[in-house]
Each structure stands twice: as C-alpha cells, then as structure tokens.
Amino acid sequence: MQHSMALRSWMKYGHRISIAQDVFEEIRVARSEIDILAIGEPMVEFNEDRSSASAVYRPGHGGDTSNAIVAAARQGARTAYFTHLGDDAFGHQFIELWDREQVGRSDVVLQPDARTGIYFVTHGPDGHAFSYYRAGSAASLVGPRHVPDGLVESAKVLHVSGISQAISTSACDMIFEAMKRAKAAGRAISYDTNLRLRLWPIERARAVIHAAVAMSDIALPGLDDAEQLTGLTTPEAICDFYLGLGAKIVALTMGKNGTMVAIPGERQHVPARVVTAVDATGAGDTFDGAFLAEWLRVRDPFAAAAYANAAAALSTQGYGAVAPIPKRAAVEAFIKG
C-alpha cells in the first residue's frame, strides 16, 4: 500500500510538473531580463475612507494590470509595464510609483494631448462601488502599432486583462497584437477576464474574452464574472470550460471561498485566508501579481494559488488598491504564523 500511495503521489506531482514544463519549454532558453510584463490602463484612485468622523477621499493608484504588476514586483519578480498616460500630474505620479516599485517603465509614453483616467471608490453595506472617469484617456487611444518592438518578446510572462480590451476597440486590438507576439516568441500569456459591463455589452465581452483565453496559458477569472461569461454555475464546470478553450492553468478566484485551481487532469480547492477586511479594492489584482510571481518561482500552480490567497487577504486590511499590497516578507510571515 505504501508503494501504491507513493506511486500515486509521484504521478500527481509529476503530472503537475509536466504541465509547468509545457508552459516553460520555450521560456527556459530565452535570454529574458523581465519576468512579467503587464499592459493596460493605470488610473488614479480616490478612495473613500470612513474611518474618521467625516468621510474623505484618499488619493492613490489603480488600474487592474498596474496593480498586478506592483504586486508582482513586491514579491520579488522583475517587472515592466507598458501603456500611454496623459502628460499631466496624474501621469507623472504613475511614473514615480513604478520607479519606487522598481517596475520598468522605459516604454511608457506620456501624451501631451490626452489625459490620465481617474476613478472614485465609495463604501457601503453592500461593499465597494466604483465611479470611473476614463473616456478619451491616453491608454484608450493606444493601438496595435504602438506596441514597442521587442518588448513583449523580452518577458517570460505577458499579463493582460478584459479591462485592457474593453476600454476601446483600438486598445482591444493592441492587446491581441501583444498576445500574438508573445505566442510567436514562446512566452507565457496570463489573462484576467475582469468583466466590466459598463464598458461593453456582454455579447462582445464574451466573444473577445473567450478568444483571448483561447490564446492564453494562464486564465485568471473571478467567479462572478465567469458565471456571466460562461453561463455556468459551478467552479468545476467553469474551470473545465476554460481548460477546454485552451488554457493550461486556470485559477478561479472565489473571494472568501478561496480559489479553484485546475490543470488538465487535476483540480484542487485552495482555501482562502481569514482576515478582518476593510477594503477589498484591488485584492484580485494582488492575487494575479502574487500568483504569477510565485508560479515563476516554484512552477506549481497550486502552491502559487495558496501564496496568492495569502497576499490578497493581507491586501484587504488597508484602504486603496496599491498601498496595502504586501511584500514577500509579510506574506511569508503571515503564512507561517
């Protein structure tokens, strides 16, 4: 019996490593200087803080892929970001943020005739709500021709999202162009479905997101979004759906219910970490960045999800999308404690 159990354990772990090796086959020999490149739209955040007698809006930074790349950088990954920003005070604040976080931004363009998007976060009995002011932002004006030559090819992983494609038709095409280049260069592609129906109708969102997941190696959907996109209601069925589209790894985040992680032939539920949360803004983005950083380090998606759950939980203990994102030392201490 001991030999049988050992054999089953070896077969399961060996299968898991095989999946990781499939994704990494081309990456191992690449002369890359970047672990993770993210593309999308950063936005300045004004987050309502009700901890004092009168509510105030605290300025911060947001934008799903920017949040994710900062989270990855704080876990020790070598990172870079690409977008266009307005040549305004808000755009320069992002340059300063990425410099502080050691996120490469040499290809970011400041546009003098465009602006940087902003959003407001309010909090109530049903959680947090967002109000966006992003129409005509510099990031929404980017198209396929703006993807810098060689940038995508220099990264081990390209991370993009449904929001990156929803902000405009040209931005959608730009993301597909970046994904096409990554695929041609043998790089891994990570995609967060991040559905925002204020930005586009469900029919178009479904068609674009399904096509993007089909090009991706790692799918990072949230449960609520996935139910609307797929029409399915169980985590197992949703994971199987995205694997069927072509993703090699699916990490389905389910909030307080943890994460369902699936690869061909294996599924696991990874429990959430319990904390006293004050603001869940950006928790999913923190999960994305921490998951990718840890996956690159250990090449085990189940272990990466357990680590990312811890990082995401810690990020809910402060206000704002970026400020509460923990660094690796804090996450490791939390896991041990």
C-alpha positions in Angstrom: 0.0 0.0 0.0 2.8 2.4 0.8 4.3 1.8 -2.6 0.9 2.4 -4.2 0.4 5.7 -2.3 3.9 6.8 -3.2 3.3 6.0 -6.9 0.0 7.9 -6.9 1.7 10.9 -5.3 4.6 10.8 -7.8 2.2 10.5 -10.7 0.2 13.5 -9.5 3.2 15.7 -8.8 4.9 14.5 -12.0 1.8 15.5 -14.0 1.8 18.9 -12.4 5.5 19.5 -13.2 4.8 18.3 -16.7 2.2 21.0 -17.2 4.6 23.6 -15.9 7.3 22.4 -18.2 5.0 22.6 -21.2 4.4 26.3 -20.5 8.1 26.9 -19.8 9.5 24.9 -22.7 10.4 27.9 -24.8 10.9 30.2 -21.8 13.8 28.2 -20.3 16.2 29.1 -23.1 15.0 32.7 -23.6 17.5 35.4 -22.8 14.9 37.5 -20.9 15.6 40.3 -18.4 11.9 40.6 -17.4 9.8 38.1 -15.5 6.4 39.7 -16.1 5.3 42.4 -18.5 1.8 43.9 -17.9 -0.1 46.1 -20.4 -3.3 48.0 -19.7 -4.7 51.3 -18.3 -3.5 52.7 -15.0 -5.9 55.1 -13.2 -5.6 57.5 -10.4 -7.8 56.4 -7.4 -9.7 58.5 -4.9 -10.8 56.0 -2.2 -13.4 56.9 0.4 -12.2 56.5 3.9 -14.9 56.4 6.6 -12.6 55.7 9.5 -12.8 59.3 10.6 -15.8 61.4 11.7 -16.3 62.7 8.2 -15.6 60.7 5.0 -12.6 61.8 3.0 -11.3 60.6 -0.4 -7.7 59.5 -0.2 -5.7 59.6 -3.4 -3.9 56.5 -4.6 -3.2 54.4 -7.7 -5.3 51.9 -9.5 -5.9 50.1 -12.7 -6.0 46.3 -12.7 -2.9 45.4 -14.6 -0.8 48.1 -12.9 -2.0 46.9 -9.5 -1.0 43.4 -10.5 2.5 44.4 -11.7 3.2 46.3 -8.5 2.1 43.2 -6.5 4.4 41.0 -8.6 7.3 43.4 -8.0 6.7 43.4 -4.3 7.0 39.6 -4.3 10.5 40.0 -5.9 9.7 39.5 -9.6 11.5 41.5 -12.3 8.7 43.5 -13.9 7.8 46.0 -16.6 4.7 47.9 -17.7 3.5 49.4 -20.9 0.8 52.0 -21.6 0.2 55.6 -22.6 -0.6 58.2 -20.0 -1.5 61.8 -20.1 1.4 64.2 -19.7 -0.3 65.6 -16.6 0.2 65.4 -12.8 -1.5 62.1 -12.6 0.6 60.6 -15.3 3.8 61.7 -13.7 2.6 60.2 -10.4 2.5 56.8 -12.0 6.0 57.2 -13.3 7.1 57.9 -9.8 5.1 54.9 -8.5 6.7 52.5 -10.9 10.2 53.9 -10.2 9.7 53.4 -6.4 8.4 49.9 -7.0 11.3 49.1 -9.5 8.8 48.4 -12.3 10.4 49.0 -15.7 8.6 51.8 -17.5 11.0 52.9 -20.2 8.5 52.3 -22.9 5.6 54.2 -21.3 4.6 57.2 -23.3 3.3 60.5 -21.9 0.9 62.1 -24.3 0.6 65.9 -24.1 -2.8 66.0 -25.8 -4.5 63.3 -23.7 -5.3 62.7 -20.1 -4.9 60.0 -17.4 -8.1 58.3 -16.2 -9.4 58.6 -12.7 -12.0 56.7 -10.6 -13.6 57.0 -7.2 -14.3 54.2 -4.7 -17.2 54.5 -2.2 -18.1 52.1 0.5 -21.5 50.9 1.8 -23.4 48.0 3.3 -23.0 46.0 0.1 -19.3 46.6 -0.3 -17.4 49.0 -2.5 -18.6 50.7 -5.7 -16.6 52.4 -8.4 -17.3 55.6 -10.4 -15.0 55.9 -13.5 -13.9 58.9 -15.5 -11.8 57.4 -18.2 -13.4 58.3 -21.6 -10.8 59.5 -24.0 -7.9 58.6 -21.7 -4.4 58.2 -23.2 -4.5 54.5 -22.6 -7.7 54.1 -24.6 -6.2 55.7 -27.6 -3.4 53.1 -28.0 -3.5 50.8 -30.9 -1.5 47.8 -32.3 1.1 50.0 -34.0 2.1 51.4 -30.6 3.4 48.0 -29.1 7.2 48.6 -28.9 9.3 46.2 -30.9 10.9 43.5 -28.8 9.2 44.5 -25.5 6.8 41.6 -25.4 9.5 39.2 -26.5 11.7 40.2 -23.6 9.4 39.0 -20.9 8.7 35.5 -19.6 5.1 36.2 -19.0 2.7 38.7 -20.6 -0.2 39.7 -18.3 -3.3 41.4 -19.7 -7.0 41.6 -18.9 -10.5 42.0 -20.1 -10.5 45.7 -19.0 -7.4 46.3 -21.1 -9.5 45.2 -24.1 -12.8 46.9 -23.1 -11.7 50.5 -22.9 -11.7 50.9 -26.7 -11.6 49.0 -30.0 -8.0 50.1 -30.7 -6.9 49.0 -27.2 -8.6 45.7 -27.7 -6.7 45.2 -31.0 -3.4 46.3 -29.3 -3.8 43.6 -26.6 -4.4 40.9 -29.3 -1.3 42.1 -31.1 0.8 41.8 -27.9 -0.6 38.4 -27.3 0.1 37.3 -30.8 3.7 38.4 -30.5 4.1 36.7 -27.1 2.7 33.5 -28.5 5.0 33.6 -31.6 8.0 34.2 -29.2 7.1 31.2 -27.0 6.2 33.4 -24.0 3.5 32.5 -21.5 0.4 34.6 -21.6 -1.7 35.4 -18.4 -5.2 36.7 -18.8 -7.6 38.0 -16.2 -11.2 38.1 -17.5 -12.1 41.1 -15.3 -15.5 41.8 -16.7 -16.8 45.4 -16.6 -20.2 45.6 -18.3 -20.2 49.4 -18.1 -17.5 49.3 -20.7 -19.0 46.9 -23.2 -22.1 44.7 -23.8 -22.0 41.1 -22.6 -22.1 39.7 -26.1 -18.9 41.5 -27.3 -17.2 40.9 -23.9 -18.0 37.2 -24.2 -16.6 36.9 -27.7 -13.4 38.9 -27.1 -12.6 37.3 -23.7 -13.2 33.8 -24.9 -10.9 34.4 -27.8 -8.3 35.9 -25.5 -8.4 33.0 -23.1 -8.0 30.6 -26.0 -4.6 32.3 -26.7 -3.6 32.2 -23.1 -1.6 29.8 -21.0 -2.9 31.0 -17.6 -6.6 32.0 -17.1 -7.4 34.1 -14.0 -11.2 34.5 -13.9 -13.3 35.6 -11.0 -16.3 33.5 -10.1 -19.0 36.2 -10.6 -17.5 37.3 -14.0 -17.1 33.7 -15.1 -20.7 32.9 -14.4 -21.9 35.7 -16.6 -19.4 34.9 -19.3 -19.9 31.2 -19.5 -23.5 30.7 -18.2 -22.1 28.0 -15.9 -22.7 28.0 -12.1 -20.2 25.5 -10.6 -16.5 26.2 -10.2 -15.6 22.8 -11.6 -17.6 23.4 -14.7 -16.1 26.8 -15.2 -12.6 25.5 -14.8 -13.3 22.8 -17.3 -14.7 25.3 -19.7 -11.6 27.5 -19.7 -9.3 24.5 -19.9 -11.4 23.5 -22.9 -10.8 26.8 -24.6 -7.0 26.1 -24.4 -5.7 27.5 -21.1 -3.1 25.2 -19.4 -3.7 26.6 -15.9 -7.0 28.0 -14.5 -7.1 29.8 -11.2 -10.7 30.7 -10.5 -10.9 33.2 -7.6 -14.0 32.9 -5.4 -13.5 35.6 -2.7 -14.0 34.3 0.8 -14.4 30.8 -0.7 -10.8 30.6 -1.9 -9.6 29.6 -5.3 -10.3 26.6 -7.5 -7.1 25.7 -9.5 -7.2 23.4 -12.4 -4.8 21.9 -14.9 -5.6 19.1 -17.3 -6.3 16.0 -15.2 -6.3 17.7 -11.8 -8.3 20.2 -9.8 -7.8 21.5 -6.2 -9.7 23.9 -4.0 -7.2 26.2 -2.3 -8.9 27.8 0.9 -8.9 31.5 1.5 -7.0 33.1 4.4 -9.2 34.6 7.0 -8.5 38.3 8.0 -10.5 41.3 9.1 -11.0 43.1 5.8 -11.7 46.8 5.5 -11.4 47.3 1.7 -11.3 44.7 -1.0 -10.3 47.1 -3.7 -7.5 45.5 -5.8 -7.5 42.2 -4.0 -8.0 40.2 -7.2 -5.2 42.2 -8.8 -2.9 41.4 -5.9 -3.8 37.8 -6.3 -2.8 37.9 -10.0 0.6 39.5 -9.4 1.4 37.3 -6.5 0.3 34.2 -8.3 2.4 34.9 -11.3 5.5 35.8 -9.3 5.2 32.7 -7.2 4.4 30.5 -10.2 7.5 31.6 -11.9 9.5 30.8 -8.7 8.1 27.4 -7.9 6.3 26.3 -11.1 3.4 24.8 -9.1 0.1 26.5 -9.7 -1.5 25.0 -6.6 1.3 26.3 -4.3 1.2 29.6 -6.2 -2.5 30.0 -5.5 -2.0 29.3 -1.8 0.6 32.0 -1.7 -1.5 34.4 -3.7 -4.5 33.8 -1.4 -2.4 35.0 1.5 -1.2 38.1 -0.3 -4.7 39.0 -1.4 -6.1 38.6 2.1 -3.4 40.9 3.5 -4.2 43.5 0.8 -7.8 43.9 2.2 -6.6 45.2 5.5 -5.9 48.7 4.3 -7.6 51.2 2.0 -6.8 51.6 -1.6 -5.7 49.3 -4.4 -1.9 49.7 -4.1 -0.9 50.9 -0.7 -1.9 47.7 1.2 -0.3 45.3 -1.2 2.1 43.3 0.9 5.7 42.5 0.2 7.1 38.9 0.2 8.4 39.0 3.7 5.0 40.0 5.1 3.2 37.2 3.1 5.7 34.6 4.2 5.4 35.6 7.8 1.6 35.5 7.5 1.7 32.0 6.0 4.0 30.8 8.7 2.0 32.4 11.5 
